[in-house]
Amino acid sequence: MNSEILFFTIFTATIVGILLLDLGVFSKDSHKVSFKEAAIWSGVWVLLSLSFYGFLEDYGEKVHGIDSMTELQAIVEKYAPDIKLPSATDYEENVEFYREHIALEYITGYLLEYSLSADNIFVIILIFTSFQVSERFYKKVLFWGIMGAIIMRFIFIFVGSALIQEFHWILYIFGVFLIYTGVKMFLGRNDEDEKINPDKHPVVRFASKHFPVFPRFIGQNFFVRYENKLYITPLFLVLVIIEFTDLVFAVDSVPAVFAVTRDPYIVFFSNIFAILGLRSMFFFLANVLHVFHYLKVGLALLLTFIGSKMLLHDWLKAHGFENYYSLIIILSILGISIAASLLFPKKEVSEHKA
């Protein structure tokens, strides 16, 4: 257990360090993130995500500090009871199999989380636009948003894992919820008139009632002191709304990854790399996401598939359904939805009436 905590601490410290390096060294001054800068950082996070996949393939047992057959069997029984180790006595053969297993779980969870996060980009754009936030401050808000998301995902994932370990039937509730969310997303796929009224947003109304809110933006400041009184600024409200939005999305995406693996560490790693990639991809894709108009259909099918997989878990297990089948299905759904968007572009509706 100490090895798990040590590995987790080193992982988290490394991620936070890279984020601080980005904000403190490469982004000392608030500025509009260029397409080039967004592309570079997107590439960095994708490379780090794939490198972590390679690490798991070579040293996956280090996550739980496994160094004996007994420890390996205990971890498999706890987090992967559906798999069967290939040998009764050969530790090296078994640990190699385990490495491949969790590496596959990680990359599948990462792609799933990354895909579901795409819908989050639409909402973040809507929040920034509705509150008329200057593009120069997007990066700072998203940086602190990611910091908060890391903390919230940690709590959500490990509490969820503990509940699943204690009450297995919770997976069925997750499954029903994901199918409901998928159907709801499909039915609302053509809703293009989504708007946020800043004055009526519940976060704004709550903050205005309980805290002094300054009436305008003060640069990139989250707080401002005026006439010996401390105020929160509208930019801080935007940050809180983005955190609240991530929490809402986590209710969908985290249970979805639990359909791939029950190991909370793998769920956490895949989630963190995905939302870190989302932060960079926001600037990279913000202006072109509307092109992929079938993406919401793909995400709806994705949620429905994952929810169904949770409900039919025992049946699928009995019929030899492997994890890499999930990876293939996820990639297929995303590939088809993106290809369909490009092959059948959305027709512009003419505003002229006869």
PLY file of the C-alpha trace (Angstrom):
ply
format ascii 1.0
element vertex 354
property float x
property float y
property float z
element edge 353
property int vertex1
property int vertex2
end_header
0.00 0.00 0.00
2.86 2.38 0.74
4.20 1.69 -2.74
0.83 2.67 -4.23
0.79 5.94 -2.31
4.39 6.69 -3.32
3.70 6.01 -7.00
0.51 8.06 -6.89
2.29 10.96 -5.16
5.14 10.99 -7.70
2.67 10.85 -10.60
0.54 13.71 -9.26
3.57 15.85 -8.35
4.98 15.38 -11.87
1.71 16.41 -13.52
1.28 19.47 -11.28
4.94 20.38 -11.89
4.48 20.34 -15.66
1.33 22.46 -15.34
3.11 25.00 -13.13
6.01 25.07 -15.59
3.58 25.83 -18.39
1.81 28.61 -16.48
4.78 30.09 -14.65
7.58 29.82 -17.23
5.96 29.65 -20.65
2.93 31.82 -19.86
4.05 34.54 -17.47
1.89 37.11 -19.24
-1.76 36.63 -20.09
-2.13 36.19 -23.83
-4.35 34.66 -26.45
-3.13 31.11 -27.07
-2.04 30.73 -30.68
-2.83 27.76 -32.89
0.87 26.84 -32.86
1.15 26.94 -29.05
-2.05 24.89 -28.70
-0.78 22.32 -31.21
2.57 22.00 -29.40
1.03 21.49 -25.97
-1.58 19.11 -27.37
1.27 17.09 -28.84
3.14 17.16 -25.52
0.18 15.77 -23.55
-0.63 13.12 -26.15
3.02 12.06 -26.14
3.06 11.89 -22.33
-0.17 9.88 -22.36
1.25 7.37 -24.85
4.53 7.24 -22.92
2.59 6.30 -19.78
0.95 3.51 -21.79
4.45 2.29 -22.70
5.46 2.49 -19.03
2.51 0.33 -18.01
3.39 -2.25 -20.66
6.94 -2.53 -19.28
6.49 -1.78 -15.56
2.75 -1.89 -14.87
3.15 -3.84 -11.65
4.97 -0.85 -10.11
1.65 0.99 -9.79
0.65 -1.33 -6.94
4.17 -2.21 -5.81
3.78 -5.86 -6.87
6.92 -7.98 -6.49
5.61 -11.46 -5.70
3.04 -13.97 -6.92
0.99 -13.53 -3.76
0.73 -9.74 -4.20
-0.09 -10.14 -7.90
-2.90 -12.60 -7.18
-4.31 -10.30 -4.49
-4.41 -7.27 -6.82
-5.94 -9.29 -9.65
-8.60 -10.67 -7.33
-9.38 -7.17 -6.05
-9.37 -5.13 -9.27
-9.58 -7.63 -12.13
-11.54 -10.67 -10.93
-12.68 -11.44 -14.47
-9.22 -12.29 -15.80
-7.35 -15.53 -15.31
-3.58 -15.55 -14.91
-1.93 -17.85 -17.50
0.28 -19.76 -15.06
-0.13 -21.22 -11.59
3.54 -20.81 -10.67
5.44 -18.69 -13.22
5.54 -15.14 -11.80
7.30 -13.62 -14.83
4.70 -14.97 -17.27
1.86 -13.78 -15.06
3.27 -10.30 -14.49
3.83 -9.87 -18.24
0.20 -10.78 -18.83
-0.88 -8.34 -16.08
1.17 -5.50 -17.62
-0.51 -5.97 -20.98
-3.90 -6.14 -19.29
-3.69 -2.85 -17.37
-1.98 -1.08 -20.29
-4.96 -2.01 -22.47
-7.37 -0.87 -19.76
-5.54 2.45 -19.46
-5.46 3.27 -23.19
-9.11 2.24 -23.62
-10.16 4.38 -20.65
-8.04 7.26 -21.92
-9.62 7.22 -25.38
-13.09 6.90 -23.89
-12.56 9.80 -21.48
-10.91 11.93 -24.17
-13.87 11.33 -26.48
-16.49 12.18 -23.86
-14.54 15.32 -22.94
-15.12 16.71 -26.44
-18.67 17.64 -25.47
-17.20 19.52 -22.50
-15.36 21.82 -24.92
-18.67 23.02 -26.37
-19.92 23.93 -22.89
-16.69 25.72 -21.90
-16.83 27.78 -25.10
-20.44 28.65 -24.25
-19.45 29.74 -20.72
-16.58 31.95 -21.91
-18.76 33.52 -24.61
-21.76 34.11 -22.36
-19.64 35.84 -19.71
-17.65 37.75 -22.36
-14.29 36.59 -21.01
-11.30 37.95 -22.90
-9.40 35.22 -24.80
-6.23 36.40 -23.01
-7.55 34.92 -19.76
-8.77 31.55 -21.07
-5.52 29.80 -20.24
-5.36 30.93 -16.61
-8.99 29.97 -15.96
-8.49 26.53 -17.55
-5.25 26.00 -15.60
-6.96 26.47 -12.24
-9.95 24.56 -13.57
-7.68 21.58 -14.23
-6.19 21.83 -10.73
-9.65 21.68 -9.22
-10.65 18.86 -11.57
-7.68 16.75 -10.41
-8.86 17.05 -6.79
-12.51 16.38 -7.60
-11.73 13.42 -9.88
-9.51 11.94 -7.17
-12.36 12.06 -4.63
-15.00 10.90 -7.11
-12.95 7.99 -8.46
-11.67 6.54 -5.20
-15.01 6.94 -3.40
-16.71 5.32 -6.41
-14.20 2.47 -6.39
-14.76 1.84 -2.69
-18.53 1.72 -3.25
-18.17 -0.68 -6.18
-15.93 -2.96 -4.13
-18.53 -3.00 -1.37
-21.72 -2.91 -3.47
-21.22 -4.53 -6.89
-24.81 -3.71 -7.92
-23.84 -0.01 -8.21
-22.38 -0.89 -11.62
-25.90 -1.64 -12.83
-27.08 1.78 -11.65
-24.16 3.35 -13.53
-25.14 1.33 -16.60
-28.76 2.50 -16.57
-27.65 6.10 -16.01
-25.20 6.00 -18.94
-27.85 4.58 -21.29
-30.28 7.30 -20.15
-27.61 9.97 -20.74
-26.78 8.52 -24.17
-30.44 8.51 -25.26
-30.92 12.04 -23.92
-27.84 13.26 -25.79
-29.06 11.62 -29.01
-32.52 13.20 -28.74
-30.95 16.61 -28.08
-28.27 16.31 -30.76
-29.80 19.09 -32.89
-30.20 21.61 -30.11
-28.13 24.56 -31.28
-29.77 27.31 -29.30
-28.13 26.49 -25.98
-27.39 29.69 -24.11
-26.27 30.66 -20.65
-27.82 33.67 -18.97
-25.04 34.89 -16.62
-27.46 36.66 -14.29
-29.70 33.60 -13.86
-27.02 30.90 -13.60
-27.42 29.11 -10.22
-23.72 29.56 -9.36
-23.94 33.31 -10.00
-27.16 33.62 -8.01
-25.70 31.67 -5.08
-22.45 33.67 -5.08
-24.26 37.00 -5.37
-26.41 36.08 -2.38
-23.61 34.91 -0.08
-20.45 36.77 -1.26
-19.59 40.30 -2.37
-19.18 40.18 -6.17
-17.41 42.98 -8.02
-19.53 44.24 -10.94
-16.82 43.95 -13.63
-13.65 42.12 -14.62
-10.39 43.36 -13.12
-7.78 42.00 -15.52
-6.95 38.38 -14.74
-7.68 38.76 -11.01
-9.99 36.35 -9.23
-10.24 38.66 -6.20
-10.02 42.42 -5.74
-9.90 44.65 -2.70
-11.98 47.80 -2.98
-12.56 50.30 -0.15
-11.05 47.83 2.36
-13.46 45.09 1.30
-12.51 41.88 -0.52
-14.62 41.01 -3.58
-14.71 38.03 -5.90
-14.59 38.99 -9.57
-16.70 37.71 -12.47
-13.62 35.78 -13.65
-13.67 33.77 -10.42
-17.35 33.01 -10.99
-16.46 31.70 -14.45
-13.84 29.44 -12.86
-16.38 28.08 -10.35
-18.91 27.43 -13.13
-16.30 25.51 -15.15
-15.46 23.44 -12.06
-19.16 22.74 -11.54
-19.48 21.77 -15.22
-16.55 19.34 -14.92
-18.22 17.77 -11.89
-21.40 17.25 -13.91
-19.43 15.69 -16.78
-17.53 13.48 -14.34
-20.85 11.93 -13.31
-21.05 10.58 -16.89
-17.44 9.92 -17.79
-16.02 8.38 -14.60
-18.64 5.60 -14.40
-18.01 4.96 -18.10
-14.33 4.24 -17.43
-15.31 1.94 -14.56
-16.93 -0.21 -17.27
-13.43 -0.71 -18.66
-11.52 -1.25 -15.40
-12.28 -1.42 -11.69
-8.77 -0.31 -10.76
-9.18 3.25 -9.38
-5.56 4.10 -10.14
-5.96 3.25 -13.82
-9.26 5.16 -13.90
-7.54 8.18 -12.32
-4.52 8.09 -14.65
-6.68 7.82 -17.77
-8.97 10.62 -16.55
-6.14 13.01 -15.71
-4.31 12.56 -18.99
-7.58 13.02 -20.87
-8.60 16.27 -19.14
-5.05 17.62 -19.45
-5.23 16.92 -23.16
-8.64 18.57 -23.22
-7.17 21.81 -21.88
-4.73 22.07 -24.78
-7.18 20.70 -27.33
-9.65 23.42 -26.29
-7.52 26.06 -28.00
-6.67 23.68 -30.85
-10.23 22.60 -31.67
-12.45 25.40 -30.35
-12.93 26.90 -33.81
-13.40 23.67 -35.76
-15.50 21.42 -33.51
-18.69 22.61 -35.19
-17.49 20.86 -38.34
-17.89 17.46 -36.63
-21.68 17.74 -36.37
-22.15 13.97 -36.06
-19.85 13.79 -33.04
-22.74 14.13 -30.58
-24.42 11.15 -32.23
-21.18 9.20 -31.84
-20.85 10.18 -28.17
-24.48 9.20 -27.55
-23.84 5.76 -29.06
-20.64 5.51 -27.04
-22.43 6.15 -23.74
-25.20 3.72 -24.67
-22.67 1.02 -25.58
-20.73 1.46 -22.31
-23.94 1.46 -20.27
-25.12 -1.71 -22.02
-21.72 -3.31 -21.39
-22.17 -2.65 -17.67
-25.65 -4.18 -17.60
-24.62 -7.22 -19.66
-21.27 -7.70 -17.94
-21.88 -11.25 -16.73
-23.33 -12.38 -20.07
-20.45 -10.83 -22.03
-17.93 -12.44 -19.69
-19.54 -15.84 -20.21
-19.31 -15.39 -23.99
-15.64 -14.38 -24.00
-15.96 -10.62 -24.58
-12.42 -9.18 -24.29
-11.39 -5.66 -23.32
-9.75 -4.99 -26.65
-13.19 -5.45 -28.27
-14.26 -2.34 -26.36
-11.25 -0.44 -27.69
-12.12 -1.46 -31.27
-15.79 -0.46 -30.84
-14.88 2.91 -29.28
-12.44 3.73 -32.09
-14.98 2.59 -34.70
-17.78 4.77 -33.32
-15.53 7.83 -33.16
-14.00 7.17 -36.57
-17.38 6.74 -38.24
-18.88 9.86 -36.62
-15.88 11.99 -37.67
-15.78 10.52 -41.19
-19.54 11.02 -41.61
-19.19 14.67 -40.54
-16.52 15.26 -43.19
-18.24 13.26 -45.94
-21.67 14.78 -45.30
-21.04 18.36 -44.15
-23.87 20.22 -42.51
-25.96 22.28 -44.89
-26.17 25.97 -44.14
-29.74 27.10 -43.59
-30.55 30.20 -45.59
-31.86 33.10 -43.58
-33.57 34.66 -46.59
-37.26 34.07 -46.87
-39.26 34.25 -50.04
0 1
1 2
2 3
3 4
4 5
5 6
6 7
7 8
8 9
9 10
10 11
11 12
12 13
13 14
14 15
15 16
16 17
17 18
18 19
19 20
20 21
21 22
22 23
23 24
24 25
25 26
26 27
27 28
28 29
29 30
30 31
31 32
32 33
33 34
34 35
35 36
36 37
37 38
38 39
39 40
40 41
41 42
42 43
43 44
44 45
45 46
46 47
47 48
48 49
49 50
50 51
51 52
52 53
53 54
54 55
55 56
56 57
57 58
58 59
59 60
60 61
61 62
62 63
63 64
64 65
65 66
66 67
67 68
68 69
69 70
70 71
71 72
72 73
73 74
74 75
75 76
76 77
77 78
78 79
79 80
80 81
81 82
82 83
83 84
84 85
85 86
86 87
87 88
88 89
89 90
90 91
91 92
92 93
93 94
94 95
95 96
96 97
97 98
98 99
99 100
100 101
101 102
102 103
103 104
104 105
105 106
106 107
107 108
108 109
109 110
110 111
111 112
112 113
113 114
114 115
115 116
116 117
117 118
118 119
119 120
120 121
121 122
122 123
123 124
124 125
125 126
126 127
127 128
128 129
129 130
130 131
131 132
132 133
133 134
134 135
135 136
136 137
137 138
138 139
139 140
140 141
141 142
142 143
143 144
144 145
145 146
146 147
147 148
148 149
149 150
150 151
151 152
152 153
153 154
154 155
155 156
156 157
157 158
158 159
159 160
160 161
161 162
162 163
163 164
164 165
165 166
166 167
167 168
168 169
169 170
170 171
171 172
172 173
173 174
174 175
175 176
176 177
177 178
178 179
179 180
180 181
181 182
182 183
183 184
184 185
185 186
186 187
187 188
188 189
189 190
190 191
191 192
192 193
193 194
194 195
195 196
196 197
197 198
198 199
199 200
200 201
201 202
202 203
203 204
204 205
205 206
206 207
207 208
208 209
209 210
210 211
211 212
212 213
213 214
214 215
215 216
216 217
217 218
218 219
219 220
220 221
221 222
222 223
223 224
224 225
225 226
226 227
227 228
228 229
229 230
230 231
231 232
232 233
233 234
234 235
235 236
236 237
237 238
238 239
239 240
240 241
241 242
242 243
243 244
244 245
245 246
246 247
247 248
248 249
249 250
250 251
251 252
252 253
253 254
254 255
255 256
256 257
257 258
258 259
259 260
260 261
261 262
262 263
263 264
264 265
265 266
266 267
267 268
268 269
269 270
270 271
271 272
272 273
273 274
274 275
275 276
276 277
277 278
278 279
279 280
280 281
281 282
282 283
283 284
284 285
285 286
286 287
287 288
288 289
289 290
290 291
291 292
292 293
293 294
294 295
295 296
296 297
297 298
298 299
299 300
300 301
301 302
302 303
303 304
304 305
305 306
306 307
307 308
308 309
309 310
310 311
311 312
312 313
313 314
314 315
315 316
316 317
317 318
318 319
319 320
320 321
321 322
322 323
323 324
324 325
325 326
326 327
327 328
328 329
329 330
330 331
331 332
332 333
333 334
334 335
335 336
336 337
337 338
338 339
339 340
340 341
341 342
342 343
343 344
344 345
345 346
346 347
347 348
348 349
349 350
350 351
351 352
352 353
